[in-house]
Amino acid sequence: MGRKDTKMIRIGDRTIGGGSPIAIQSMCNTKTENVGATVAQIHRLEDAGCEIVRVTVPTIEAAKAVKEIRQEIRIPLVADIHFDYKMAIAAIENGADKIRINPGNIGDTDRVKAVVEAAKAHQVPIRVGVNSGSLEKALLEKYKGVTAEGLVESALDKVRLIEELDYDQLVISIKSSDVRMCIRAHELIDQKTDYPLHVGITEAGTLYSGTIKSSVGLGIILHEGIGDTIRVSLTGDPVEEVKSAKSILRTLGLKEGGVEVVSCPTCGRTNIDLISLASKVETMVEEFDQLKGVKVAVMGCVVNGPGEAREADIGIAGGIGEGLLIRKGQPVRKVPEEEIIDVLRQELVRMTKEQTASGG
């Protein structure tokens, strides 16, 4: 699929837009003022594959904490500002790599100008964020409620305000919890701007329902070539947001690396604890994120298992208390059920060494 050639924006030591790989983002749910807890969570996010992280900055203590946090992490740090323009300026002065604001919530033009001037002075980009829950009264009346057209108009109005203040280091996000509205809004704004877009389904829900909504919505948006950064918004551990985002991007062929696990839905022929085994395999392969283009099949029986696993690099077809190890579609040997995870890990270690030796 093709991707739109958007304007390149630098955030800390990485770029988004301009053909750069789609960056995975998440947001801490710790109190930013608690530097230790926030840094610890960001380290977990980094290890999971997060590439840009956001923290909320509602107080001057949180703004000051940005400086300490920034020194302890490896990825760009974004400060999320809602109402107080002074917090935006303080976050910038304390080393935030980017700020996220809704200029409509900041106040009058003088306050927005003060924020923009600080961003200019420190060359910090601004993400202009508009959500369906923050649409202005005038646009609600114009469009008779929250609509995709209203979201786009609101965002572009705010972009023009900042452009008139002579600044164009901008990223745009327009989010809704309504999947169809969110898709339509992104299709519309993609035709009207060249700024990079941060895409997501806001307030998507819990790990289960939120991942489904995000996969559907973001899958369609990304498949249309729209989007330069992505966040899967879930109620829960933000590490799960990163895992879901990686899975969405890899499913669409937009991110390399990692191991794909395929498994059958089980049936009456299954004589192995396949549900537990598949979950354990999925967790275990996270250790091998550096592998490229590797597929592992976990099948429930030896009737269809070998055939279904033919396209996988390695696979297991379950038997009674054991599994048949399959490599490139060819049976290798039987493995006791309790040894399957270790054997698959050994196979992945072998593949890692082979890829490293070949420079792949």
Short mmCIF file of the C-alpha atoms (twelve columns), coordinates in Angstrom:
data_MODEL
# 
_entry.id   MODEL 
# 
loop_
_atom_site.group_PDB 
_atom_site.id 
_atom_site.type_symbol 
_atom_site.label_atom_id 
_atom_site.label_alt_id 
_atom_site.label_comp_id 
_atom_site.label_asym_id 
_atom_site.label_seq_id 
_atom_site.Cartn_x 
_atom_site.Cartn_y 
_atom_site.Cartn_z 
_atom_site.pdbx_PDB_model_num 
ATOM 1   C CA . MET A 1   0.000   0.000   0.000  1 
ATOM 2   C CA . GLY A 2   1.199   3.525   -0.715 1 
ATOM 3   C CA . ARG A 3   1.639   6.172   1.960  1 
ATOM 4   C CA . LYS A 4   1.111   9.882   1.546  1 
ATOM 5   C CA . ASP A 5   4.334   11.905  1.453  1 
ATOM 6   C CA . THR A 6   3.744   14.226  4.396  1 
ATOM 7   C CA . LYS A 7   5.966   16.956  5.825  1 
ATOM 8   C CA . MET A 8   8.882   15.607  7.867  1 
ATOM 9   C CA . ILE A 9   8.918   16.700  11.510 1 
ATOM 10  C CA . ARG A 10  11.736  16.028  13.973 1 
ATOM 11  C CA . ILE A 11  10.804  14.946  17.505 1 
ATOM 12  C CA . GLY A 12  13.892  14.570  19.644 1 
ATOM 13  C CA . ASP A 13  16.224  12.190  17.821 1 
ATOM 14  C CA . ARG A 14  13.652  10.736  15.445 1 
ATOM 15  C CA . THR A 15  11.549  11.942  12.537 1 
ATOM 16  C CA . ILE A 16  7.944   11.351  11.598 1 
ATOM 17  C CA . GLY A 17  6.373   12.003  8.226  1 
ATOM 18  C CA . GLY A 18  8.277   12.345  4.995  1 
ATOM 19  C CA . GLY A 19  8.344   8.602   4.461  1 
ATOM 20  C CA . SER A 20  9.691   7.769   7.928  1 
ATOM 21  C CA . PRO A 21  8.435   4.483   9.416  1 
ATOM 22  C CA . ILE A 22  5.170   4.797   11.317 1 
ATOM 23  C CA . ALA A 23  6.092   5.466   14.955 1 
ATOM 24  C CA . ILE A 24  4.363   3.663   17.819 1 
ATOM 25  C CA . GLN A 25  3.277   5.887   20.696 1 
ATOM 26  C CA . SER A 26  1.794   5.364   24.125 1 
ATOM 27  C CA . MET A 27  1.004   7.470   27.186 1 
ATOM 28  C CA . CYS A 28  1.960   6.943   30.803 1 
ATOM 29  C CA . ASN A 29  -0.817  6.493   33.355 1 
ATOM 30  C CA . THR A 30  1.461   7.328   36.285 1 
ATOM 31  C CA . LYS A 31  1.533   10.694  38.038 1 
ATOM 32  C CA . THR A 32  4.182   12.618  36.115 1 
ATOM 33  C CA . GLU A 33  5.368   14.205  39.356 1 
ATOM 34  C CA . ASN A 34  6.365   10.718  40.522 1 
ATOM 35  C CA . VAL A 35  9.558   10.584  38.493 1 
ATOM 36  C CA . GLY A 36  10.594  7.106   39.638 1 
ATOM 37  C CA . ALA A 37  7.294   5.454   38.742 1 
ATOM 38  C CA . THR A 38  7.048   7.303   35.435 1 
ATOM 39  C CA . VAL A 39  10.582  6.430   34.361 1 
ATOM 40  C CA . ALA A 40  10.042  2.788   35.334 1 
ATOM 41  C CA . GLN A 41  6.896   2.637   33.212 1 
ATOM 42  C CA . ILE A 42  8.605   4.287   30.252 1 
ATOM 43  C CA . HIS A 43  11.438  1.761   30.455 1 
ATOM 44  C CA . ARG A 44  8.844   -1.023  30.207 1 
ATOM 45  C CA . LEU A 45  7.288   0.737   27.232 1 
ATOM 46  C CA . GLU A 46  10.675  1.121   25.557 1 
ATOM 47  C CA . ASP A 47  11.377  -2.575  26.011 1 
ATOM 48  C CA . ALA A 48  7.988   -3.387  24.469 1 
ATOM 49  C CA . GLY A 49  8.770   -1.314  21.362 1 
ATOM 50  C CA . CYS A 50  7.321   2.118   22.147 1 
ATOM 51  C CA . GLU A 51  9.030   4.815   20.087 1 
ATOM 52  C CA . ILE A 52  7.452   8.037   21.416 1 
ATOM 53  C CA . VAL A 53  5.886   8.474   24.855 1 
ATOM 54  C CA . ARG A 54  3.530   11.101  26.271 1 
ATOM 55  C CA . VAL A 55  3.023   12.296  29.834 1 
ATOM 56  C CA . THR A 56  0.412   14.634  31.228 1 
ATOM 57  C CA . VAL A 57  1.574   18.009  32.553 1 
ATOM 58  C CA . PRO A 58  -1.229  19.534  34.658 1 
ATOM 59  C CA . THR A 59  1.004   21.180  37.305 1 
ATOM 60  C CA . ILE A 60  4.299   23.055  37.530 1 
ATOM 61  C CA . GLU A 61  5.687   20.093  39.495 1 
ATOM 62  C CA . ALA A 62  4.885   17.843  36.538 1 
ATOM 63  C CA . ALA A 63  6.532   20.306  34.151 1 
ATOM 64  C CA . LYS A 64  9.697   20.315  36.247 1 
ATOM 65  C CA . ALA A 65  9.621   16.510  36.393 1 
ATOM 66  C CA . VAL A 66  9.851   16.444  32.583 1 
ATOM 67  C CA . LYS A 67  13.504  17.467  32.827 1 
ATOM 68  C CA . GLU A 68  14.391  14.596  35.173 1 
ATOM 69  C CA . ILE A 69  12.368  12.055  33.222 1 
ATOM 70  C CA . ARG A 70  13.913  13.101  29.916 1 
ATOM 71  C CA . GLN A 71  17.404  12.412  31.248 1 
ATOM 72  C CA . GLU A 72  16.497  8.824   32.188 1 
ATOM 73  C CA . ILE A 73  14.786  7.580   29.009 1 
ATOM 74  C CA . ARG A 74  15.815  6.743   25.439 1 
ATOM 75  C CA . ILE A 75  12.772  7.803   23.430 1 
ATOM 76  C CA . PRO A 76  11.266  11.249  22.700 1 
ATOM 77  C CA . LEU A 77  9.036   12.678  25.421 1 
ATOM 78  C CA . VAL A 78  5.792   14.524  24.654 1 
ATOM 79  C CA . ALA A 79  4.101   16.814  27.176 1 
ATOM 80  C CA . ASP A 80  0.295   16.724  27.146 1 
ATOM 81  C CA . ILE A 81  -1.269  20.113  27.966 1 
ATOM 82  C CA . HIS A 82  -4.981  20.746  28.356 1 
ATOM 83  C CA . PHE A 83  -5.816  24.210  29.650 1 
ATOM 84  C CA . ASP A 84  -2.931  26.129  31.204 1 
ATOM 85  C CA . TYR A 85  -0.642  27.719  28.605 1 
ATOM 86  C CA . LYS A 86  1.967   28.295  31.328 1 
ATOM 87  C CA . MET A 87  2.344   24.513  31.682 1 
ATOM 88  C CA . ALA A 88  3.089   24.252  27.951 1 
ATOM 89  C CA . ILE A 89  5.826   26.859  28.217 1 
ATOM 90  C CA . ALA A 90  7.268   25.261  31.353 1 
ATOM 91  C CA . ALA A 91  7.293   21.814  29.739 1 
ATOM 92  C CA . ILE A 92  9.132   23.186  26.716 1 
ATOM 93  C CA . GLU A 93  11.675  24.951  28.911 1 
ATOM 94  C CA . ASN A 94  12.216  21.696  30.841 1 
ATOM 95  C CA . GLY A 95  13.126  19.702  27.758 1 
ATOM 96  C CA . ALA A 96  9.937   18.224  26.290 1 
ATOM 97  C CA . ASP A 97  10.591  17.004  22.748 1 
ATOM 98  C CA . LYS A 98  7.062   17.867  21.640 1 
ATOM 99  C CA . ILE A 99  3.926   19.295  23.188 1 
ATOM 100 C CA . ARG A 100 0.319   18.320  22.562 1 
ATOM 101 C CA . ILE A 101 -2.256  21.098  22.857 1 
ATOM 102 C CA . ASN A 102 -5.736  21.995  21.721 1 
ATOM 103 C CA . PRO A 103 -5.333  25.742  21.073 1 
ATOM 104 C CA . GLY A 104 -9.059  26.173  21.662 1 
ATOM 105 C CA . ASN A 105 -8.573  25.124  25.289 1 
ATOM 106 C CA . ILE A 106 -5.488  27.287  25.871 1 
ATOM 107 C CA . GLY A 107 -7.253  30.643  25.817 1 
ATOM 108 C CA . ASP A 108 -6.978  33.796  23.731 1 
ATOM 109 C CA . THR A 109 -4.572  34.386  20.869 1 
ATOM 110 C CA . ASP A 110 -1.982  36.023  23.133 1 
ATOM 111 C CA . ARG A 111 -1.700  32.843  25.190 1 
ATOM 112 C CA . VAL A 112 -1.426  30.666  22.110 1 
ATOM 113 C CA . LYS A 113 1.212   33.058  20.760 1 
ATOM 114 C CA . ALA A 114 3.229   32.749  23.966 1 
ATOM 115 C CA . VAL A 115 3.243   28.965  23.609 1 
ATOM 116 C CA . VAL A 116 4.206   29.154  19.938 1 
ATOM 117 C CA . GLU A 117 7.041   31.583  20.652 1 
ATOM 118 C CA . ALA A 118 8.445   29.198  23.268 1 
ATOM 119 C CA . ALA A 119 8.157   26.287  20.824 1 
ATOM 120 C CA . LYS A 120 9.942   28.340  18.157 1 
ATOM 121 C CA . ALA A 121 12.761  29.288  20.495 1 
ATOM 122 C CA . HIS A 122 13.418  25.652  21.433 1 
ATOM 123 C CA . GLN A 123 12.458  24.140  18.047 1 
ATOM 124 C CA . VAL A 124 9.850   21.942  19.710 1 
ATOM 125 C CA . PRO A 125 7.038   20.713  17.429 1 
ATOM 126 C CA . ILE A 126 3.409   21.087  18.402 1 
ATOM 127 C CA . ARG A 127 0.788   18.393  18.042 1 
ATOM 128 C CA . VAL A 128 -2.580  20.017  17.473 1 
ATOM 129 C CA . GLY A 129 -5.078  17.613  18.984 1 
ATOM 130 C CA . VAL A 130 -8.838  17.733  18.529 1 
ATOM 131 C CA . ASN A 131 -11.208 15.110  19.951 1 
ATOM 132 C CA . SER A 132 -14.907 14.630  19.347 1 
ATOM 133 C CA . GLY A 133 -15.513 15.539  22.986 1 
ATOM 134 C CA . SER A 134 -13.852 18.951  22.637 1 
ATOM 135 C CA . LEU A 135 -15.565 20.282  19.518 1 
ATOM 136 C CA . GLU A 136 -16.502 23.983  19.747 1 
ATOM 137 C CA . LYS A 137 -20.110 25.039  20.240 1 
ATOM 138 C CA . ALA A 138 -20.188 26.934  16.948 1 
ATOM 139 C CA . LEU A 139 -19.162 23.838  15.000 1 
ATOM 140 C CA . LEU A 140 -21.622 21.665  16.914 1 
ATOM 141 C CA . GLU A 141 -24.377 24.055  15.831 1 
ATOM 142 C CA . LYS A 142 -23.083 24.330  12.258 1 
ATOM 143 C CA . TYR A 143 -22.964 20.573  11.719 1 
ATOM 144 C CA . LYS A 144 -25.846 19.743  14.078 1 
ATOM 145 C CA . GLY A 145 -23.664 17.651  16.355 1 
ATOM 146 C CA . VAL A 146 -20.262 15.987  16.275 1 
ATOM 147 C CA . THR A 147 -19.281 15.061  12.715 1 
ATOM 148 C CA . ALA A 148 -16.151 14.171  10.796 1 
ATOM 149 C CA . GLU A 149 -16.451 17.452  8.902  1 
ATOM 150 C CA . GLY A 150 -16.586 19.393  12.167 1 
ATOM 151 C CA . LEU A 151 -13.499 17.643  13.543 1 
ATOM 152 C CA . VAL A 152 -11.536 18.459  10.392 1 
ATOM 153 C CA . GLU A 153 -12.649 22.089  10.317 1 
ATOM 154 C CA . SER A 154 -11.758 22.524  13.993 1 
ATOM 155 C CA . ALA A 155 -8.285  21.062  13.532 1 
ATOM 156 C CA . LEU A 156 -7.486  23.070  10.411 1 
ATOM 157 C CA . ASP A 157 -8.712  26.297  12.038 1 
ATOM 158 C CA . LYS A 158 -6.207  25.751  14.844 1 
ATOM 159 C CA . VAL A 159 -3.445  24.868  12.413 1 
ATOM 160 C CA . ARG A 160 -4.052  28.110  10.527 1 
ATOM 161 C CA . LEU A 161 -3.875  30.063  13.789 1 
ATOM 162 C CA . ILE A 162 -0.412  28.669  14.515 1 
ATOM 163 C CA . GLU A 163 0.705   29.142  10.892 1 
ATOM 164 C CA . GLU A 164 -0.324  32.808  11.141 1 
ATOM 165 C CA . LEU A 165 2.061   32.999  14.105 1 
ATOM 166 C CA . ASP A 166 4.786   31.888  11.677 1 
ATOM 167 C CA . TYR A 167 5.285   28.320  12.870 1 
ATOM 168 C CA . ASP A 168 4.839   25.144  10.872 1 
ATOM 169 C CA . GLN A 169 6.448   22.371  12.922 1 
ATOM 170 C CA . LEU A 170 3.096   20.739  13.431 1 
ATOM 171 C CA . VAL A 171 1.517   17.318  13.795 1 
ATOM 172 C CA . ILE A 172 -2.269  16.893  13.662 1 
ATOM 173 C CA . SER A 173 -4.515  14.446  15.473 1 
ATOM 174 C CA . ILE A 174 -8.293  14.189  15.110 1 
ATOM 175 C CA . LYS A 175 -9.791  11.441  17.213 1 
ATOM 176 C CA . SER A 176 -13.188 10.034  17.988 1 
ATOM 177 C CA . SER A 177 -14.423 6.954   19.811 1 
ATOM 178 C CA . ASP A 178 -16.805 6.444   16.876 1 
ATOM 179 C CA . VAL A 179 -14.825 4.264   14.472 1 
ATOM 180 C CA . ARG A 180 -16.711 5.199   11.306 1 
ATOM 181 C CA . MET A 181 -16.542 8.910   12.115 1 
ATOM 182 C CA . CYS A 182 -12.827 8.620   12.815 1 
ATOM 183 C CA . ILE A 183 -12.194 6.895   9.488  1 
ATOM 184 C CA . ARG A 184 -14.173 9.528   7.589  1 
ATOM 185 C CA . ALA A 185 -12.413 12.392  9.381  1 
ATOM 186 C CA . HIS A 186 -8.995  11.022  8.453  1 
ATOM 187 C CA . GLU A 187 -10.030 10.536  4.841  1 
ATOM 188 C CA . LEU A 188 -11.166 14.162  4.714  1 
ATOM 189 C CA . ILE A 189 -8.170  15.745  6.406  1 
ATOM 190 C CA . ASP A 190 -5.752  13.675  4.341  1 
ATOM 191 C CA . GLN A 191 -7.009  15.589  1.295  1 
ATOM 192 C CA . LYS A 192 -6.552  18.989  2.934  1 
ATOM 193 C CA . THR A 193 -3.113  18.994  4.585  1 
ATOM 194 C CA . ASP A 194 0.426   17.717  4.223  1 
ATOM 195 C CA . TYR A 195 1.215   17.776  7.933  1 
ATOM 196 C CA . PRO A 196 1.943   14.361  9.474  1 
ATOM 197 C CA . LEU A 197 -1.023  12.745  11.182 1 
ATOM 198 C CA . HIS A 198 -1.085  11.002  14.554 1 
ATOM 199 C CA . VAL A 199 -3.851  8.415   14.276 1 
ATOM 200 C CA . GLY A 200 -5.866  6.620   16.913 1 
ATOM 201 C CA . ILE A 201 -9.357  5.727   18.102 1 
ATOM 202 C CA . THR A 202 -9.766  7.684   21.321 1 
ATOM 203 C CA . GLU A 203 -11.337 6.135   24.437 1 
ATOM 204 C CA . ALA A 204 -11.420 2.819   22.586 1 
ATOM 205 C CA . GLY A 205 -12.141 0.785   25.712 1 
ATOM 206 C CA . THR A 206 -10.711 -2.205  27.535 1 
ATOM 207 C CA . LEU A 207 -8.003  -4.541  26.274 1 
ATOM 208 C CA . TYR A 208 -10.558 -6.731  24.502 1 
ATOM 209 C CA . SER A 209 -13.060 -4.274  23.052 1 
ATOM 210 C CA . GLY A 210 -10.535 -1.487  22.601 1 
ATOM 211 C CA . THR A 211 -8.157  -3.642  20.600 1 
ATOM 212 C CA . ILE A 212 -10.986 -4.733  18.303 1 
ATOM 213 C CA . LYS A 213 -12.192 -1.152  17.715 1 
ATOM 214 C CA . SER A 214 -8.650  0.091   17.154 1 
ATOM 215 C CA . SER A 215 -7.752  -2.781  14.838 1 
ATOM 216 C CA . VAL A 216 -10.795 -2.141  12.658 1 
ATOM 217 C CA . GLY A 217 -10.507 1.648   12.588 1 
ATOM 218 C CA . LEU A 218 -6.753  1.984   12.388 1 
ATOM 219 C CA . GLY A 219 -6.492  -0.933  9.995  1 
ATOM 220 C CA . ILE A 220 -8.707  0.853   7.487  1 
ATOM 221 C CA . ILE A 221 -7.035  4.258   7.983  1 
ATOM 222 C CA . LEU A 222 -3.514  2.866   7.679  1 
ATOM 223 C CA . HIS A 223 -4.439  0.668   4.713  1 
ATOM 224 C CA . GLU A 224 -5.493  3.840   2.886  1 
ATOM 225 C CA . GLY A 225 -1.956  5.161   3.341  1 
ATOM 226 C CA . ILE A 226 -2.930  7.640   6.061  1 
ATOM 227 C CA . GLY A 227 -0.959  8.069   9.273  1 
ATOM 228 C CA . ASP A 228 2.573   8.749   10.462 1 
ATOM 229 C CA . THR A 229 2.313   7.853   14.151 1 
ATOM 230 C CA . ILE A 230 -0.106  5.525   15.921 1 
ATOM 231 C CA . ARG A 231 -1.499  5.030   19.409 1 
ATOM 232 C CA . VAL A 232 -3.905  2.302   20.462 1 
ATOM 233 C CA . SER A 233 -5.791  3.832   23.415 1 
ATOM 234 C CA . LEU A 234 -6.707  1.146   25.938 1 
ATOM 235 C CA . THR A 235 -7.992  1.137   29.495 1 
ATOM 236 C CA . GLY A 236 -5.186  -0.767  31.190 1 
ATOM 237 C CA . ASP A 237 -1.442  -1.276  31.124 1 
ATOM 238 C CA . PRO A 238 -0.005  0.980   28.387 1 
ATOM 239 C CA . VAL A 239 2.411   -1.813  27.433 1 
ATOM 240 C CA . GLU A 240 -0.621  -3.565  25.952 1 
ATOM 241 C CA . GLU A 241 -1.177  -0.505  23.734 1 
ATOM 242 C CA . VAL A 242 2.293   -0.966  22.260 1 
ATOM 243 C CA . LYS A 243 1.788   -4.697  21.693 1 
ATOM 244 C CA . SER A 244 -1.507  -4.057  19.910 1 
ATOM 245 C CA . ALA A 245 -0.030  -1.281  17.772 1 
ATOM 246 C CA . LYS A 246 2.876   -3.491  16.703 1 
ATOM 247 C CA . SER A 247 0.480   -6.272  15.784 1 
ATOM 248 C CA . ILE A 248 -1.686  -3.941  13.693 1 
ATOM 249 C CA . LEU A 249 1.313   -2.553  11.808 1 
ATOM 250 C CA . ARG A 250 2.842   -5.985  11.195 1 
ATOM 251 C CA . THR A 251 -0.471  -7.416  10.010 1 
ATOM 252 C CA . LEU A 252 -0.617  -4.643  7.398  1 
ATOM 253 C CA . GLY A 253 3.021   -5.129  6.415  1 
ATOM 254 C CA . LEU A 254 3.946   -1.688  7.747  1 
ATOM 255 C CA . LYS A 255 6.489   -2.881  10.310 1 
ATOM 256 C CA . GLU A 256 9.248   -5.445  10.009 1 
ATOM 257 C CA . GLY A 257 10.618  -7.686  12.704 1 
ATOM 258 C CA . GLY A 258 9.061   -9.911  15.304 1 
ATOM 259 C CA . VAL A 259 7.631   -13.393 15.149 1 
ATOM 260 C CA . GLU A 260 4.122   -14.072 13.870 1 
ATOM 261 C CA . VAL A 261 2.233   -16.798 15.724 1 
ATOM 262 C CA . VAL A 262 -0.605  -18.604 13.967 1 
ATOM 263 C CA . SER A 263 -2.739  -21.169 15.771 1 
ATOM 264 C CA . CYS A 264 -5.818  -23.213 14.982 1 
ATOM 265 C CA . PRO A 265 -9.163  -22.654 16.762 1 
ATOM 266 C CA . THR A 266 -9.156  -26.188 18.271 1 
ATOM 267 C CA . CYS A 267 -11.785 -28.870 17.735 1 
ATOM 268 C CA . GLY A 268 -12.788 -32.256 19.112 1 
ATOM 269 C CA . ARG A 269 -9.603  -33.835 17.715 1 
ATOM 270 C CA . THR A 270 -7.397  -31.737 19.976 1 
ATOM 271 C CA . ASN A 271 -5.609  -33.852 22.598 1 
ATOM 272 C CA . ILE A 272 -3.190  -31.205 23.842 1 
ATOM 273 C CA . ASP A 273 -3.787  -28.085 25.949 1 
ATOM 274 C CA . LEU A 274 -3.594  -25.931 22.837 1 
ATOM 275 C CA . ILE A 275 -5.191  -22.794 24.263 1 
ATOM 276 C CA . SER A 276 -2.618  -22.565 27.060 1 
ATOM 277 C CA . LEU A 277 0.208   -23.595 24.739 1 
ATOM 278 C CA . ALA A 278 -0.607  -20.966 22.112 1 
ATOM 279 C CA . SER A 279 -0.713  -18.233 24.777 1 
ATOM 280 C CA . LYS A 280 2.648   -19.329 26.184 1 
ATOM 281 C CA . VAL A 281 4.190   -19.388 22.702 1 
ATOM 282 C CA . GLU A 282 2.852   -15.909 21.962 1 
ATOM 283 C CA . THR A 283 4.466   -14.615 25.159 1 
ATOM 284 C CA . MET A 284 7.732   -16.468 24.570 1 
ATOM 285 C CA . VAL A 285 8.276   -15.114 21.040 1 
ATOM 286 C CA . GLU A 286 8.357   -11.558 22.383 1 
ATOM 287 C CA . GLU A 287 11.974  -12.356 23.296 1 
ATOM 288 C CA . PHE A 288 12.768  -12.507 19.559 1 
ATOM 289 C CA . ASP A 289 11.582  -9.122  18.340 1 
ATOM 290 C CA . GLN A 290 14.753  -8.766  16.238 1 
ATOM 291 C CA . LEU A 291 13.839  -11.713 14.001 1 
ATOM 292 C CA . LYS A 292 12.438  -10.768 10.608 1 
ATOM 293 C CA . GLY A 293 9.728   -12.577 8.706  1 
ATOM 294 C CA . VAL A 294 9.465   -15.635 10.961 1 
ATOM 295 C CA . LYS A 295 6.191   -17.512 11.399 1 
ATOM 296 C CA . VAL A 296 5.455   -20.069 14.134 1 
ATOM 297 C CA . ALA A 297 2.434   -22.365 13.811 1 
ATOM 298 C CA . VAL A 298 0.736   -23.961 16.822 1 
ATOM 299 C CA . MET A 299 -1.719  -26.618 15.631 1 
ATOM 300 C CA . GLY A 300 -3.973  -28.880 17.647 1 
ATOM 301 C CA . CYS A 301 -3.659  -32.225 15.896 1 
ATOM 302 C CA . VAL A 302 -1.601  -34.290 13.456 1 
ATOM 303 C CA . VAL A 303 -4.488  -34.677 10.993 1 
ATOM 304 C CA . ASN A 304 -4.326  -31.198 9.459  1 
ATOM 305 C CA . GLY A 305 -1.469  -29.740 11.519 1 
ATOM 306 C CA . PRO A 306 1.468   -30.606 9.236  1 
ATOM 307 C CA . GLY A 307 -0.340  -29.286 6.173  1 
ATOM 308 C CA . GLU A 308 -1.559  -26.128 7.873  1 
ATOM 309 C CA . ALA A 309 1.928   -25.468 9.245  1 
ATOM 310 C CA . ARG A 310 3.573   -25.890 5.850  1 
ATOM 311 C CA . GLU A 311 3.897   -22.145 5.285  1 
ATOM 312 C CA . ALA A 312 5.389   -21.563 8.741  1 
ATOM 313 C CA . ASP A 313 9.111   -21.643 9.514  1 
ATOM 314 C CA . ILE A 314 8.523   -23.880 12.500 1 
ATOM 315 C CA . GLY A 315 5.439   -25.445 13.978 1 
ATOM 316 C CA . ILE A 316 3.962   -27.860 16.448 1 
ATOM 317 C CA . ALA A 317 1.146   -30.301 15.676 1 
ATOM 318 C CA . GLY A 318 -0.356  -31.586 18.899 1 
ATOM 319 C CA . GLY A 319 -0.789  -35.220 19.851 1 
ATOM 320 C CA . ILE A 320 -1.646  -36.997 23.092 1 
ATOM 321 C CA . GLY A 321 0.704   -35.410 25.612 1 
ATOM 322 C CA . GLU A 322 3.191   -34.511 22.881 1 
ATOM 323 C CA . GLY A 323 3.704   -32.444 19.767 1 
ATOM 324 C CA . LEU A 324 5.234   -33.064 16.365 1 
ATOM 325 C CA . LEU A 325 7.939   -30.506 15.599 1 
ATOM 326 C CA . ILE A 326 7.690   -29.304 12.012 1 
ATOM 327 C CA . ARG A 327 10.356  -27.287 10.221 1 
ATOM 328 C CA . LYS A 328 9.574   -25.708 6.851  1 
ATOM 329 C CA . GLY A 329 6.677   -28.124 6.422  1 
ATOM 330 C CA . GLN A 330 8.738   -31.219 7.179  1 
ATOM 331 C CA . PRO A 331 8.202   -33.340 10.321 1 
ATOM 332 C CA . VAL A 332 11.354  -33.388 12.472 1 
ATOM 333 C CA . ARG A 333 10.611  -35.256 15.707 1 
ATOM 334 C CA . LYS A 334 8.113   -35.746 18.504 1 
ATOM 335 C CA . VAL A 335 8.463   -33.552 21.595 1 
ATOM 336 C CA . PRO A 336 6.905   -34.162 25.052 1 
ATOM 337 C CA . GLU A 337 4.236   -31.570 25.800 1 
ATOM 338 C CA . GLU A 338 6.166   -30.089 28.729 1 
ATOM 339 C CA . GLU A 339 9.231   -29.485 26.505 1 
ATOM 340 C CA . ILE A 340 7.488   -27.804 23.572 1 
ATOM 341 C CA . ILE A 341 8.128   -24.193 24.650 1 
ATOM 342 C CA . ASP A 342 11.837  -24.847 25.268 1 
ATOM 343 C CA . VAL A 343 12.221  -26.633 21.927 1 
ATOM 344 C CA . LEU A 344 10.525  -23.799 20.028 1 
ATOM 345 C CA . ARG A 345 12.727  -21.287 21.852 1 
ATOM 346 C CA . GLN A 346 15.825  -23.246 20.806 1 
ATOM 347 C CA . GLU A 347 14.616  -23.184 17.198 1 
ATOM 348 C CA . LEU A 348 14.158  -19.409 17.363 1 
ATOM 349 C CA . VAL A 349 17.623  -18.988 18.897 1 
ATOM 350 C CA . ARG A 350 19.020  -20.985 15.974 1 
ATOM 351 C CA . MET A 351 17.178  -18.789 13.472 1 
ATOM 352 C CA . THR A 352 18.422  -15.646 15.193 1 
ATOM 353 C CA . LYS A 353 22.029  -16.830 14.834 1 
ATOM 354 C CA . GLU A 354 21.434  -17.698 11.169 1 
ATOM 355 C CA . GLN A 355 19.896  -14.301 10.402 1 
ATOM 356 C CA . THR A 356 22.696  -12.513 12.229 1 
ATOM 357 C CA . ALA A 357 25.365  -14.488 10.369 1 
ATOM 358 C CA . SER A 358 23.722  -13.743 7.009  1 
ATOM 359 C CA . GLY A 359 23.337  -10.060 7.847  1 
ATOM 360 C CA . GLY A 360 19.557  -10.346 7.543  1 
# 
